[in-house]
C-alpha cells in the first residue's frame, strides 16, 4: 500500500494512504475554485447593481426633462 505523510493540525505527522492524500488535495482545489467563483460572483453583482443605478439615474434625468417640458413642477423629496 502506497502511503504518504500528512501533518496534523496538532503538529504531529501521521501516515495516511496515498488515495486519502490525493482526495485532500482534490478537495482543496475544489475549495479554491469555489472561493474564486464566489469572488467573481460578488464582482459581477457589484457591476450589475452599478449598471442598474446608472440606468435608473438616466431614466430619472429623462423623466425630469419630460416633466419640465410639459410644464409640471417637480417636488423634491428629502429622505
mmCIF file of the N, C-alpha and C atoms, coordinates in Angstrom:
data_MODEL
# 
_entry.id   MODEL 
# 
loop_
_atom_site.group_PDB 
_atom_site.id 
_atom_site.type_symbol 
_atom_site.label_atom_id 
_atom_site.label_alt_id 
_atom_site.label_comp_id 
_atom_site.label_asym_id 
_atom_site.label_entity_id 
_atom_site.label_seq_id 
_atom_site.pdbx_PDB_ins_code 
_atom_site.Cartn_x 
_atom_site.Cartn_y 
_atom_site.Cartn_z 
_atom_site.occupancy 
_atom_site.B_iso_or_equiv 
_atom_site.pdbx_formal_charge 
_atom_site.auth_seq_id 
_atom_site.auth_comp_id 
_atom_site.auth_asym_id 
_atom_site.auth_atom_id 
_atom_site.pdbx_PDB_model_num 
ATOM 1   N N  . UNK A 1 1  ? 0.851   -1.177 0.000   1.00 0.00 ? 1  UNK A N  1 
ATOM 2   C CA . UNK A 1 1  ? 0.000   0.000  0.000   1.00 0.00 ? 1  UNK A CA 1 
ATOM 3   C C  . UNK A 1 1  ? 0.899   1.244  0.000   1.00 0.00 ? 1  UNK A C  1 
ATOM 4   N N  . UNK A 1 2  ? 0.581   2.178  -0.903  1.00 0.00 ? 2  UNK A N  1 
ATOM 5   C CA . UNK A 1 2  ? 1.352   3.404  -1.021  1.00 0.00 ? 2  UNK A CA 1 
ATOM 6   C C  . UNK A 1 2  ? 0.867   4.388  0.047   1.00 0.00 ? 2  UNK A C  1 
ATOM 7   N N  . UNK A 1 3  ? 1.782   4.927  0.832   1.00 0.00 ? 3  UNK A N  1 
ATOM 8   C CA . UNK A 1 3  ? 1.412   5.857  1.896   1.00 0.00 ? 3  UNK A CA 1 
ATOM 9   C C  . UNK A 1 3  ? 2.256   7.123  1.822   1.00 0.00 ? 3  UNK A C  1 
ATOM 10  N N  . UNK A 1 4  ? 1.690   8.181  2.290   1.00 0.00 ? 4  UNK A N  1 
ATOM 11  C CA . UNK A 1 4  ? 2.381   9.463  2.388   1.00 0.00 ? 4  UNK A CA 1 
ATOM 12  C C  . UNK A 1 4  ? 2.212   9.996  3.797   1.00 0.00 ? 4  UNK A C  1 
ATOM 13  N N  . UNK A 1 5  ? 3.028   10.952 4.151   1.00 0.00 ? 5  UNK A N  1 
ATOM 14  C CA . UNK A 1 5  ? 2.867   11.543 5.479   1.00 0.00 ? 5  UNK A CA 1 
ATOM 15  C C  . UNK A 1 5  ? 2.051   12.819 5.353   1.00 0.00 ? 5  UNK A C  1 
ATOM 16  N N  . UNK A 1 6  ? 1.279   13.064 6.379   1.00 0.00 ? 6  UNK A N  1 
ATOM 17  C CA . UNK A 1 6  ? 0.404   14.238 6.408   1.00 0.00 ? 6  UNK A CA 1 
ATOM 18  C C  . UNK A 1 6  ? 0.546   14.877 7.773   1.00 0.00 ? 6  UNK A C  1 
ATOM 19  N N  . UNK A 1 7  ? 0.731   16.177 7.795   1.00 0.00 ? 7  UNK A N  1 
ATOM 20  C CA . UNK A 1 7  ? 0.904   16.883 9.062   1.00 0.00 ? 7  UNK A CA 1 
ATOM 21  C C  . UNK A 1 7  ? -0.477  17.190 9.651   1.00 0.00 ? 7  UNK A C  1 
ATOM 22  N N  . UNK A 1 8  ? -0.712  16.771 10.835  1.00 0.00 ? 8  UNK A N  1 
ATOM 23  C CA . UNK A 1 8  ? -1.984  17.021 11.507  1.00 0.00 ? 8  UNK A CA 1 
ATOM 24  C C  . UNK A 1 8  ? -1.985  18.433 12.080  1.00 0.00 ? 8  UNK A C  1 
ATOM 25  N N  . UNK A 1 9  ? -3.173  18.927 12.415  1.00 0.00 ? 9  UNK A N  1 
ATOM 26  C CA . UNK A 1 9  ? -3.283  20.280 12.959  1.00 0.00 ? 9  UNK A CA 1 
ATOM 27  C C  . UNK A 1 9  ? -2.551  20.414 14.296  1.00 0.00 ? 9  UNK A C  1 
ATOM 28  N N  . UNK A 1 10 ? -2.410  19.323 14.995  1.00 0.00 ? 10 UNK A N  1 
ATOM 29  C CA . UNK A 1 10 ? -1.724  19.377 16.291  1.00 0.00 ? 10 UNK A CA 1 
ATOM 30  C C  . UNK A 1 10 ? -0.210  19.447 16.122  1.00 0.00 ? 10 UNK A C  1 
ATOM 31  N N  . UNK A 1 11 ? 0.277   19.299 14.879  1.00 0.00 ? 11 UNK A N  1 
ATOM 32  C CA . UNK A 1 11 ? 1.707   19.392 14.639  1.00 0.00 ? 11 UNK A CA 1 
ATOM 33  C C  . UNK A 1 11 ? 2.373   18.044 14.486  1.00 0.00 ? 11 UNK A C  1 
ATOM 34  N N  . UNK A 1 12 ? 1.713   16.965 14.850  1.00 0.00 ? 12 UNK A N  1 
ATOM 35  C CA . UNK A 1 12 ? 2.325   15.657 14.706  1.00 0.00 ? 12 UNK A CA 1 
ATOM 36  C C  . UNK A 1 12 ? 2.105   15.145 13.273  1.00 0.00 ? 12 UNK A C  1 
ATOM 37  N N  . UNK A 1 13 ? 2.945   14.251 12.832  1.00 0.00 ? 13 UNK A N  1 
ATOM 38  C CA . UNK A 1 13 ? 2.870   13.717 11.483  1.00 0.00 ? 13 UNK A CA 1 
ATOM 39  C C  . UNK A 1 13 ? 2.251   12.326 11.533  1.00 0.00 ? 13 UNK A C  1 
ATOM 40  N N  . UNK A 1 14 ? 1.280   12.107 10.628  1.00 0.00 ? 14 UNK A N  1 
ATOM 41  C CA . UNK A 1 14 ? 0.620   10.798 10.581  1.00 0.00 ? 14 UNK A CA 1 
ATOM 42  C C  . UNK A 1 14 ? 0.853   10.183 9.204   1.00 0.00 ? 14 UNK A C  1 
ATOM 43  N N  . UNK A 1 15 ? 0.825   8.879  9.132   1.00 0.00 ? 15 UNK A N  1 
ATOM 44  C CA . UNK A 1 15 ? 0.951   8.187  7.852   1.00 0.00 ? 15 UNK A CA 1 
ATOM 45  C C  . UNK A 1 15 ? -0.461  7.909  7.349   1.00 0.00 ? 15 UNK A C  1 
ATOM 46  N N  . UNK A 1 16 ? -0.730  8.377  6.139   1.00 0.00 ? 16 UNK A N  1 
ATOM 47  C CA . UNK A 1 16 ? -2.060  8.186  5.556   1.00 0.00 ? 16 UNK A CA 1 
ATOM 48  C C  . UNK A 1 16 ? -1.917  7.549  4.182   1.00 0.00 ? 16 UNK A C  1 
ATOM 49  N N  . UNK A 1 17 ? -2.927  6.815  3.737   1.00 0.00 ? 17 UNK A N  1 
ATOM 50  C CA . UNK A 1 17 ? -2.869  6.221  2.401   1.00 0.00 ? 17 UNK A CA 1 
ATOM 51  C C  . UNK A 1 17 ? -2.784  7.313  1.330   1.00 0.00 ? 17 UNK A C  1 
ATOM 52  N N  . UNK A 1 18 ? -2.095  7.009  0.238   1.00 0.00 ? 18 UNK A N  1 
ATOM 53  C CA . UNK A 1 18 ? -1.910  7.986  -0.841  1.00 0.00 ? 18 UNK A CA 1 
ATOM 54  C C  . UNK A 1 18 ? -3.249  8.431  -1.423  1.00 0.00 ? 18 UNK A C  1 
ATOM 55  N N  . UNK A 1 19 ? -4.213  7.533  -1.507  1.00 0.00 ? 19 UNK A N  1 
ATOM 56  C CA . UNK A 1 19 ? -5.526  7.886  -2.052  1.00 0.00 ? 19 UNK A CA 1 
ATOM 57  C C  . UNK A 1 19 ? -6.184  8.970  -1.204  1.00 0.00 ? 19 UNK A C  1 
ATOM 58  N N  . UNK A 1 20 ? -6.048  8.869  0.105   1.00 0.00 ? 20 UNK A N  1 
ATOM 59  C CA . UNK A 1 20 ? -6.626  9.877  1.003   1.00 0.00 ? 20 UNK A CA 1 
ATOM 60  C C  . UNK A 1 20 ? -5.933  11.222 0.798   1.00 0.00 ? 20 UNK A C  1 
ATOM 61  N N  . UNK A 1 21 ? -4.626  11.199 0.605   1.00 0.00 ? 21 UNK A N  1 
ATOM 62  C CA . UNK A 1 21 ? -3.878  12.433 0.380   1.00 0.00 ? 21 UNK A CA 1 
ATOM 63  C C  . UNK A 1 21 ? -4.327  13.079 -0.927  1.00 0.00 ? 21 UNK A C  1 
ATOM 64  N N  . UNK A 1 22 ? -4.506  12.280 -1.982  1.00 0.00 ? 22 UNK A N  1 
ATOM 65  C CA . UNK A 1 22 ? -4.968  12.822 -3.257  1.00 0.00 ? 22 UNK A CA 1 
ATOM 66  C C  . UNK A 1 22 ? -6.348  13.447 -3.100  1.00 0.00 ? 22 UNK A C  1 
ATOM 67  N N  . UNK A 1 23 ? -7.218  12.799 -2.334  1.00 0.00 ? 23 UNK A N  1 
ATOM 68  C CA . UNK A 1 23 ? -8.565  13.329 -2.130  1.00 0.00 ? 23 UNK A CA 1 
ATOM 69  C C  . UNK A 1 23 ? -8.480  14.658 -1.376  1.00 0.00 ? 23 UNK A C  1 
ATOM 70  N N  . UNK A 1 24 ? -7.600  14.768 -0.417  1.00 0.00 ? 24 UNK A N  1 
ATOM 71  C CA . UNK A 1 24 ? -7.437  16.004 0.327   1.00 0.00 ? 24 UNK A CA 1 
ATOM 72  C C  . UNK A 1 24 ? -6.971  17.117 -0.603  1.00 0.00 ? 24 UNK A C  1 
ATOM 73  N N  . UNK A 1 25 ? -6.022  16.809 -1.486  1.00 0.00 ? 25 UNK A N  1 
ATOM 74  C CA . UNK A 1 25 ? -5.534  17.798 -2.448  1.00 0.00 ? 25 UNK A CA 1 
ATOM 75  C C  . UNK A 1 25 ? -6.659  18.186 -3.399  1.00 0.00 ? 25 UNK A C  1 
ATOM 76  N N  . UNK A 1 26 ? -7.429  17.208 -3.847  1.00 0.00 ? 26 UNK A N  1 
ATOM 77  C CA . UNK A 1 26 ? -8.558  17.465 -4.750  1.00 0.00 ? 26 UNK A CA 1 
ATOM 78  C C  . UNK A 1 26 ? -9.596  18.356 -4.061  1.00 0.00 ? 26 UNK A C  1 
ATOM 79  N N  . UNK A 1 27 ? -9.906  18.064 -2.810  1.00 0.00 ? 27 UNK A N  1 
ATOM 80  C CA . UNK A 1 27 ? -10.868 18.879 -2.059  1.00 0.00 ? 27 UNK A CA 1 
ATOM 81  C C  . UNK A 1 27 ? -10.371 20.312 -1.911  1.00 0.00 ? 27 UNK A C  1 
ATOM 82  N N  . UNK A 1 28 ? -9.075  20.474 -1.699  1.00 0.00 ? 28 UNK A N  1 
ATOM 83  C CA . UNK A 1 28 ? -8.508  21.816 -1.568  1.00 0.00 ? 28 UNK A CA 1 
ATOM 84  C C  . UNK A 1 28 ? -8.649  22.578 -2.886  1.00 0.00 ? 28 UNK A C  1 
ATOM 85  N N  . UNK A 1 29 ? -8.405  21.903 -4.010  1.00 0.00 ? 29 UNK A N  1 
ATOM 86  C CA . UNK A 1 29 ? -8.564  22.549 -5.317  1.00 0.00 ? 29 UNK A CA 1 
ATOM 87  C C  . UNK A 1 29 ? -10.010 22.973 -5.530  1.00 0.00 ? 29 UNK A C  1 
ATOM 88  N N  . UNK A 1 30 ? -10.937 22.135 -5.132  1.00 0.00 ? 30 UNK A N  1 
ATOM 89  C CA . UNK A 1 30 ? -12.360 22.463 -5.261  1.00 0.00 ? 30 UNK A CA 1 
ATOM 90  C C  . UNK A 1 30 ? -12.694 23.681 -4.413  1.00 0.00 ? 30 UNK A C  1 
ATOM 91  N N  . UNK A 1 31 ? -12.201 23.719 -3.175  1.00 0.00 ? 31 UNK A N  1 
ATOM 92  C CA . UNK A 1 31 ? -12.453 24.862 -2.294  1.00 0.00 ? 31 UNK A CA 1 
ATOM 93  C C  . UNK A 1 31 ? -11.867 26.145 -2.871  1.00 0.00 ? 31 UNK A C  1 
ATOM 94  N N  . UNK A 1 32 ? -10.668 26.062 -3.455  1.00 0.00 ? 32 UNK A N  1 
ATOM 95  C CA . UNK A 1 32 ? -10.042 27.242 -4.057  1.00 0.00 ? 32 UNK A CA 1 
ATOM 96  C C  . UNK A 1 32 ? -10.862 27.732 -5.248  1.00 0.00 ? 32 UNK A C  1 
ATOM 97  N N  . UNK A 1 33 ? -11.334 26.803 -6.088  1.00 0.00 ? 33 UNK A N  1 
ATOM 98  C CA . UNK A 1 33 ? -12.163 27.195 -7.235  1.00 0.00 ? 33 UNK A CA 1 
ATOM 99  C C  . UNK A 1 33 ? -13.467 27.808 -6.770  1.00 0.00 ? 33 UNK A C  1 
ATOM 100 N N  . UNK A 1 34 ? -14.056 27.238 -5.725  1.00 0.00 ? 34 UNK A N  1 
ATOM 101 C CA . UNK A 1 34 ? -15.326 27.757 -5.191  1.00 0.00 ? 34 UNK A CA 1 
ATOM 102 C C  . UNK A 1 34 ? -15.116 29.185 -4.685  1.00 0.00 ? 34 UNK A C  1 
ATOM 103 N N  . UNK A 1 35 ? -14.020 29.414 -3.956  1.00 0.00 ? 35 UNK A N  1 
ATOM 104 C CA . UNK A 1 35 ? -13.738 30.758 -3.438  1.00 0.00 ? 35 UNK A CA 1 
ATOM 105 C C  . UNK A 1 35 ? -13.533 31.743 -4.590  1.00 0.00 ? 35 UNK A C  1 
ATOM 106 N N  . UNK A 1 36 ? -12.842 31.315 -5.623  1.00 0.00 ? 36 UNK A N  1 
ATOM 107 C CA . UNK A 1 36 ? -12.621 32.164 -6.792  1.00 0.00 ? 36 UNK A CA 1 
ATOM 108 C C  . UNK A 1 36 ? -13.947 32.489 -7.476  1.00 0.00 ? 36 UNK A C  1 
ATOM 109 N N  . UNK A 1 37 ? -14.798 31.487 -7.604  1.00 0.00 ? 37 UNK A N  1 
ATOM 110 C CA . UNK A 1 37 ? -16.114 31.704 -8.215  1.00 0.00 ? 37 UNK A CA 1 
ATOM 111 C C  . UNK A 1 37 ? -16.954 32.655 -7.370  1.00 0.00 ? 37 UNK A C  1 
ATOM 112 N N  . UNK A 1 38 ? -16.854 32.550 -6.049  1.00 0.00 ? 38 UNK A N  1 
ATOM 113 C CA . UNK A 1 38 ? -17.590 33.452 -5.167  1.00 0.00 ? 38 UNK A CA 1 
ATOM 114 C C  . UNK A 1 38 ? -17.136 34.894 -5.369  1.00 0.00 ? 38 UNK A C  1 
ATOM 115 N N  . UNK A 1 39 ? -15.826 35.093 -5.474  1.00 0.00 ? 39 UNK A N  1 
ATOM 116 C CA . UNK A 1 39 ? -15.301 36.445 -5.718  1.00 0.00 ? 39 UNK A CA 1 
ATOM 117 C C  . UNK A 1 39 ? -15.799 36.977 -7.060  1.00 0.00 ? 39 UNK A C  1 
ATOM 118 N N  . UNK A 1 40 ? -15.756 36.120 -8.093  1.00 0.00 ? 40 UNK A N  1 
ATOM 119 C CA . UNK A 1 40 ? -16.242 36.537 -9.410  1.00 0.00 ? 40 UNK A CA 1 
ATOM 120 C C  . UNK A 1 40 ? -17.721 36.905 -9.350  1.00 0.00 ? 40 UNK A C  1 
ATOM 121 N N  . UNK A 1 41 ? -18.495 36.119 -8.627  1.00 0.00 ? 41 UNK A N  1 
ATOM 122 C CA . UNK A 1 41 ? -19.930 36.381 -8.499  1.00 0.00 ? 41 UNK A CA 1 
ATOM 123 C C  . UNK A 1 41 ? -20.179 37.705 -7.784  1.00 0.00 ? 41 UNK A C  1 
ATOM 124 N N  . UNK A 1 42 ? -19.432 37.972 -6.723  1.00 0.00 ? 42 UNK A N  1 
ATOM 125 C CA . UNK A 1 42 ? -19.581 39.230 -5.987  1.00 0.00 ? 42 UNK A CA 1 
ATOM 126 C C  . UNK A 1 42 ? -19.238 40.427 -6.870  1.00 0.00 ? 42 UNK A C  1 
ATOM 127 N N  . UNK A 1 43 ? -18.167 40.301 -7.662  1.00 0.00 ? 43 UNK A N  1 
ATOM 128 C CA . UNK A 1 43 ? -17.792 41.387 -8.569  1.00 0.00 ? 43 UNK A CA 1 
ATOM 129 C C  . UNK A 1 43 ? -18.873 41.601 -9.621  1.00 0.00 ? 43 UNK A C  1 
ATOM 130 N N  . UNK A 1 44 ? -19.415 40.516 -10.145 1.00 0.00 ? 44 UNK A N  1 
ATOM 131 C CA . UNK A 1 44 ? -20.471 40.611 -11.143 1.00 0.00 ? 44 UNK A CA 1 
ATOM 132 C C  . UNK A 1 44 ? -21.703 41.308 -10.553 1.00 0.00 ? 44 UNK A C  1 
ATOM 133 N N  . UNK A 1 45 ? -22.064 40.942 -9.318  1.00 0.00 ? 45 UNK A N  1 
ATOM 134 C CA . UNK A 1 45 ? -23.214 41.561 -8.649  1.00 0.00 ? 45 UNK A CA 1 
ATOM 135 C C  . UNK A 1 45 ? -22.987 43.066 -8.456  1.00 0.00 ? 45 UNK A C  1 
ATOM 136 N N  . UNK A 1 46 ? -21.789 43.453 -8.051  1.00 0.00 ? 46 UNK A N  1 
ATOM 137 C CA . UNK A 1 46 ? -21.487 44.875 -7.866  1.00 0.00 ? 46 UNK A CA 1 
ATOM 138 C C  . UNK A 1 46 ? -21.621 45.633 -9.181  1.00 0.00 ? 46 UNK A C  1 
ATOM 139 N N  . UNK A 1 47 ? -21.105 45.056 -10.263 1.00 0.00 ? 47 UNK A N  1 
ATOM 140 C CA . UNK A 1 47 ? -21.220 45.705 -11.573 1.00 0.00 ? 47 UNK A CA 1 
ATOM 141 C C  . UNK A 1 47 ? -22.679 45.798 -12.004 1.00 0.00 ? 47 UNK A C  1 
ATOM 142 N N  . UNK A 1 48 ? -23.438 44.739 -11.752 1.00 0.00 ? 48 UNK A N  1 
ATOM 143 C CA . UNK A 1 48 ? -24.851 44.727 -12.126 1.00 0.00 ? 48 UNK A CA 1 
ATOM 144 C C  . UNK A 1 48 ? -25.611 45.821 -11.375 1.00 0.00 ? 48 UNK A C  1 
ATOM 145 N N  . UNK A 1 49 ? -25.361 45.931 -10.068 1.00 0.00 ? 49 UNK A N  1 
ATOM 146 C CA . UNK A 1 49 ? -26.027 46.963 -9.268  1.00 0.00 ? 49 UNK A CA 1 
ATOM 147 C C  . UNK A 1 49 ? -25.643 48.363 -9.745  1.00 0.00 ? 49 UNK A C  1 
ATOM 148 N N  . UNK A 1 50 ? -24.359 48.548 -10.052 1.00 0.00 ? 50 UNK A N  1 
ATOM 149 C CA . UNK A 1 50 ? -23.906 49.855 -10.537 1.00 0.00 ? 50 UNK A CA 1 
ATOM 150 C C  . UNK A 1 50 ? -24.592 50.197 -11.857 1.00 0.00 ? 50 UNK A C  1 
ATOM 151 N N  . UNK A 1 51 ? -24.696 49.225 -12.746 1.00 0.00 ? 51 UNK A N  1 
ATOM 152 C CA . UNK A 1 51 ? -25.359 49.470 -14.026 1.00 0.00 ? 51 UNK A CA 1 
ATOM 153 C C  . UNK A 1 51 ? -26.830 49.796 -13.835 1.00 0.00 ? 51 UNK A C  1 
ATOM 154 N N  . UNK A 1 52 ? -27.475 49.143 -12.892 1.00 0.00 ? 52 UNK A N  1 
ATOM 155 C CA . UNK A 1 52 ? -28.894 49.433 -12.615 1.00 0.00 ? 52 UNK A CA 1 
ATOM 156 C C  . UNK A 1 52 ? -29.036 50.858 -12.094 1.00 0.00 ? 52 UNK A C  1 
ATOM 157 N N  . UNK A 1 53 ? -28.154 51.262 -11.182 1.00 0.00 ? 53 UNK A N  1 
ATOM 158 C CA . UNK A 1 53 ? -28.204 52.631 -10.654 1.00 0.00 ? 53 UNK A CA 1 
ATOM 159 C C  . UNK A 1 53 ? -27.975 53.652 -11.764 1.00 0.00 ? 53 UNK A C  1 
ATOM 160 N N  . UNK A 1 54 ? -27.011 53.380 -12.629 1.00 0.00 ? 54 UNK A N  1 
ATOM 161 C CA . UNK A 1 54 ? -26.743 54.288 -13.748 1.00 0.00 ? 54 UNK A CA 1 
ATOM 162 C C  . UNK A 1 54 ? -27.958 54.360 -14.661 1.00 0.00 ? 54 UNK A C  1 
ATOM 163 N N  . UNK A 1 55 ? -28.525 53.205 -14.986 1.00 0.00 ? 55 UNK A N  1 
ATOM 164 C CA . UNK A 1 55 ? -29.688 53.157 -15.861 1.00 0.00 ? 55 UNK A CA 1 
ATOM 165 C C  . UNK A 1 55 ? -30.868 53.908 -15.243 1.00 0.00 ? 55 UNK A C  1 
ATOM 166 N N  . UNK A 1 56 ? -31.106 53.681 -13.950 1.00 0.00 ? 56 UNK A N  1 
ATOM 167 C CA . UNK A 1 56 ? -32.201 54.368 -13.264 1.00 0.00 ? 56 UNK A CA 1 
ATOM 168 C C  . UNK A 1 56 ? -31.952 55.870 -13.205 1.00 0.00 ? 56 UNK A C  1 
ATOM 169 N N  . UNK A 1 57 ? -30.701 56.254 -13.020 1.00 0.00 ? 57 UNK A N  1 
ATOM 170 C CA . UNK A 1 57 ? -30.357 57.666 -13.000 1.00 0.00 ? 57 UNK A CA 1 
ATOM 171 C C  . UNK A 1 57 ? -30.639 58.322 -14.337 1.00 0.00 ? 57 UNK A C  1 
ATOM 172 N N  . UNK A 1 58 ? -30.320 57.628 -15.413 1.00 0.00 ? 58 UNK A N  1 
ATOM 173 C CA . UNK A 1 58 ? -30.589 58.174 -16.750 1.00 0.00 ? 58 UNK A CA 1 
ATOM 174 C C  . UNK A 1 58 ? -32.086 58.298 -16.983 1.00 0.00 ? 58 UNK A C  1 
ATOM 175 N N  . UNK A 1 59 ? -32.841 57.314 -16.533 1.00 0.00 ? 59 UNK A N  1 
ATOM 176 C CA . UNK A 1 59 ? -34.298 57.386 -16.680 1.00 0.00 ? 59 UNK A CA 1 
ATOM 177 C C  . UNK A 1 59 ? -34.851 58.565 -15.901 1.00 0.00 ? 59 UNK A C  1 
ATOM 178 N N  . UNK A 1 60 ? -34.308 58.778 -14.695 1.00 0.00 ? 60 UNK A N  1 
ATOM 179 C CA . UNK A 1 60 ? -34.754 59.896 -13.871 1.00 0.00 ? 60 UNK A CA 1 
ATOM 180 C C  . UNK A 1 60 ? -34.486 61.229 -14.550 1.00 0.00 ? 60 UNK A C  1 
ATOM 181 N N  . UNK A 1 61 ? -33.321 61.354 -15.162 1.00 0.00 ? 61 UNK A N  1 
ATOM 182 C CA . UNK A 1 61 ? -32.980 62.594 -15.869 1.00 0.00 ? 61 UNK A CA 1 
ATOM 183 C C  . UNK A 1 61 ? -33.938 62.786 -17.031 1.00 0.00 ? 61 UNK A C  1 
ATOM 184 N N  . UNK A 1 62 ? -34.190 61.712 -17.766 1.00 0.00 ? 62 UNK A N  1 
ATOM 185 C CA . UNK A 1 62 ? -35.087 61.810 -18.915 1.00 0.00 ? 62 UNK A CA 1 
ATOM 186 C C  . UNK A 1 62 ? -36.501 62.173 -18.463 1.00 0.00 ? 62 UNK A C  1 
ATOM 187 N N  . UNK A 1 63 ? -36.966 61.573 -17.391 1.00 0.00 ? 63 UNK A N  1 
ATOM 188 C CA . UNK A 1 63 ? -38.314 61.856 -16.902 1.00 0.00 ? 63 UNK A CA 1 
ATOM 189 C C  . UNK A 1 63 ? -38.427 63.289 -16.409 1.00 0.00 ? 63 UNK A C  1 
ATOM 190 N N  . UNK A 1 64 ? -37.406 63.780 -15.723 1.00 0.00 ? 64 UNK A N  1 
ATOM 191 C CA . UNK A 1 64 ? -37.434 65.168 -15.258 1.00 0.00 ? 64 UNK A CA 1 
ATOM 192 C C  . UNK A 1 64 ? -37.473 66.112 -16.440 1.00 0.00 ? 64 UNK A C  1 
ATOM 193 N N  . UNK A 1 65 ? -36.710 65.795 -17.475 1.00 0.00 ? 65 UNK A N  1 
ATOM 194 C CA . UNK A 1 65 ? -36.702 66.624 -18.667 1.00 0.00 ? 65 UNK A CA 1 
ATOM 195 C C  . UNK A 1 65 ? -38.068 66.662 -19.328 1.00 0.00 ? 65 UNK A C  1 
ATOM 196 N N  . UNK A 1 66 ? -38.746 65.506 -19.389 1.00 0.00 ? 66 UNK A N  1 
ATOM 197 C CA . UNK A 1 66 ? -40.081 65.424 -19.983 1.00 0.00 ? 66 UNK A CA 1 
ATOM 198 C C  . UNK A 1 66 ? -41.066 66.221 -19.146 1.00 0.00 ? 66 UNK A C  1 
ATOM 199 N N  . UNK A 1 67 ? -41.026 66.079 -17.830 1.00 0.00 ? 67 UNK A N  1 
ATOM 200 C CA . UNK A 1 67 ? -41.992 66.773 -16.980 1.00 0.00 ? 67 UNK A CA 1 
ATOM 201 C C  . UNK A 1 67 ? -41.784 68.278 -17.046 1.00 0.00 ? 67 UNK A C  1 
ATOM 202 N N  . UNK A 1 68 ? -40.539 68.732 -17.183 1.00 0.00 ? 68 UNK A N  1 
ATOM 203 C CA . UNK A 1 68 ? -40.276 70.169 -17.291 1.00 0.00 ? 68 UNK A CA 1 
ATOM 204 C C  . UNK A 1 68 ? -40.811 70.708 -18.610 1.00 0.00 ? 68 UNK A C  1 
ATOM 205 N N  . UNK A 1 69 ? -40.675 69.911 -19.660 1.00 0.00 ? 69 UNK A N  1 
ATOM 206 C CA . UNK A 1 69 ? -41.171 70.352 -20.957 1.00 0.00 ? 69 UNK A CA 1 
ATOM 207 C C  . UNK A 1 69 ? -42.691 70.474 -20.953 1.00 0.00 ? 69 UNK A C  1 
ATOM 208 N N  . UNK A 1 70 ? -43.321 69.602 -20.177 1.00 0.00 ? 70 UNK A N  1 
ATOM 209 C CA . UNK A 1 70 ? -44.783 69.635 -20.099 1.00 0.00 ? 70 UNK A CA 1 
ATOM 210 C C  . UNK A 1 70 ? -45.272 70.740 -19.170 1.00 0.00 ? 70 UNK A C  1 
ATOM 211 N N  . UNK A 1 71 ? -44.341 71.400 -18.474 1.00 0.00 ? 71 UNK A N  1 
ATOM 212 C CA . UNK A 1 71 ? -44.711 72.497 -17.596 1.00 0.00 ? 71 UNK A CA 1 
ATOM 213 C C  . UNK A 1 71 ? -45.105 72.059 -16.198 1.00 0.00 ? 71 UNK A C  1 
ATOM 214 N N  . UNK A 1 72 ? -44.808 70.831 -15.830 1.00 0.00 ? 72 UNK A N  1 
ATOM 215 C CA . UNK A 1 72 ? -45.143 70.343 -14.488 1.00 0.00 ? 72 UNK A CA 1 
ATOM 216 C C  . UNK A 1 72 ? -44.035 70.734 -13.532 1.00 0.00 ? 72 UNK A C  1 
ATOM 217 N N  . UNK A 1 73 ? -44.390 71.060 -12.321 1.00 0.00 ? 73 UNK A N  1 
ATOM 218 C CA . UNK A 1 73 ? -43.397 71.350 -11.289 1.00 0.00 ? 73 UNK A CA 1 
ATOM 219 C C  . UNK A 1 73 ? -43.023 70.061 -10.591 1.00 0.00 ? 73 UNK A C  1 
ATOM 220 N N  . UNK A 1 74 ? -41.737 69.894 -10.351 1.00 0.00 ? 74 UNK A N  1 
ATOM 221 C CA . UNK A 1 74 ? -41.286 68.706 -9.623  1.00 0.00 ? 74 UNK A CA 1 
ATOM 222 C C  . UNK A 1 74 ? -41.246 68.997 -8.139  1.00 0.00 ? 74 UNK A C  1 
ATOM 223 N N  . UNK A 1 75 ? -41.599 68.000 -7.368  1.00 0.00 ? 75 UNK A N  1 
ATOM 224 C CA . UNK A 1 75 ? -41.488 68.123 -5.918  1.00 0.00 ? 75 UNK A CA 1 
ATOM 225 C C  . UNK A 1 75 ? -40.227 67.411 -5.487  1.00 0.00 ? 75 UNK A C  1 
ATOM 226 N N  . UNK A 1 76 ? -39.400 68.104 -4.731  1.00 0.00 ? 76 UNK A N  1 
ATOM 227 C CA . UNK A 1 76 ? -38.181 67.481 -4.236  1.00 0.00 ? 76 UNK A CA 1 
ATOM 228 C C  . UNK A 1 76 ? -38.496 66.773 -2.934  1.00 0.00 ? 76 UNK A C  1 
ATOM 229 N N  . UNK A 1 77 ? -38.051 65.547 -2.835  1.00 0.00 ? 77 UNK A N  1 
ATOM 230 C CA . UNK A 1 77 ? -38.278 64.782 -1.607  1.00 0.00 ? 77 UNK A CA 1 
ATOM 231 C C  . UNK A 1 77 ? -36.940 64.566 -0.920  1.00 0.00 ? 77 UNK A C  1 
ATOM 232 N N  . UNK A 1 78 ? -36.923 64.802 0.363   1.00 0.00 ? 78 UNK A N  1 
ATOM 233 C CA . UNK A 1 78 ? -35.720 64.558 1.140   1.00 0.00 ? 78 UNK A CA 1 
ATOM 234 C C  . UNK A 1 78 ? -35.978 63.364 2.038   1.00 0.00 ? 78 UNK A C  1 
ATOM 235 N N  . UNK A 1 79 ? -35.001 62.473 2.024   1.00 0.00 ? 79 UNK A N  1 
ATOM 236 C CA . UNK A 1 79 ? -35.142 61.265 2.846   1.00 0.00 ? 79 UNK A CA 1 
ATOM 237 C C  . UNK A 1 79 ? -34.287 61.355 4.059   1.00 0.00 ? 79 UNK A C  1 
# 
